[in-house]
Amino acid sequence: QKEVEQNSGPLSVPEGAIASLNCTYSDRGSQSFFWYRQYSGKSPELIMSIYSNGDKEDGRFTAQLNKASQYVSLLIRDSQPSDSATYLCAVSLIGNEKLTFGTGTRLTIIP
Amino acid sequence: DTEVTQTPKHLVMGMTNKKSLKCEQHMGHRAMYWYKQKAKKPPELMFVYSYEKLSINESVPSRFSPECPNSSLLNLHLHALQPEDSALYLCASSSQEGKGYEQFFGPGTRLTVL
């Protein structure tokens, strides 16, 4: 059983709409949650970190965490073609060096 | 300045060659990581150095040999690789402070083994 699961997509969203990316995890001891964006042929770029239940907003990005449901999501408002990328969800135990990655969701923003 | 640098950007080597990948960070981070990433897969952890000591080895074959000369530098020595070792090799670093160890990745080295 996978520890971190994401819908592999591709997820297609019209430009200007809200893109919603979801991630579930199996280890209830998980305390740290990260979203990375990875463009084709490039390295992952950290875009959001979240540690507490609720929402965390940074510009057009909002991360949402629900530990009871073991669910973390990323919302991208006013989606732009430059948001087209693979989004990786990563999870770790508190104070743990090891990240467990999901398989990633490929997002395509349609102009 | 959240920057991790890696050299070379691209490397082509034969199965009998010996080569090294280099990684450097100047963020004062105390942990450094090597990952391997194949196409359309997530990064796969290979090694972790914490305070210049090897803390995690994910059962990586001995043809990959990591080295941490100091807190800013991380090397990966390669010897007798196989074509299936062709991948993007990523270095990352983290501060090991606070709640979560945010990891920042370098641009990667694209390795091709012939």
Interface residues (C-beta under 8 A of the other chain):
Chain A: Q31 S32 F33 F34 Y36 K42 S43 P44 E45 L46 S49 Y51 L88 S92 I94 G95 N96 E97 K98 L99 F101 G102 T103 G104
Chain B: A31 Y33 K41 P42 P43 L45 V48 S50 S55 I56 L88 L90 S94 Q96 K99 G100 Y101 E102 Q103 F104 F105 G106 P107 G108
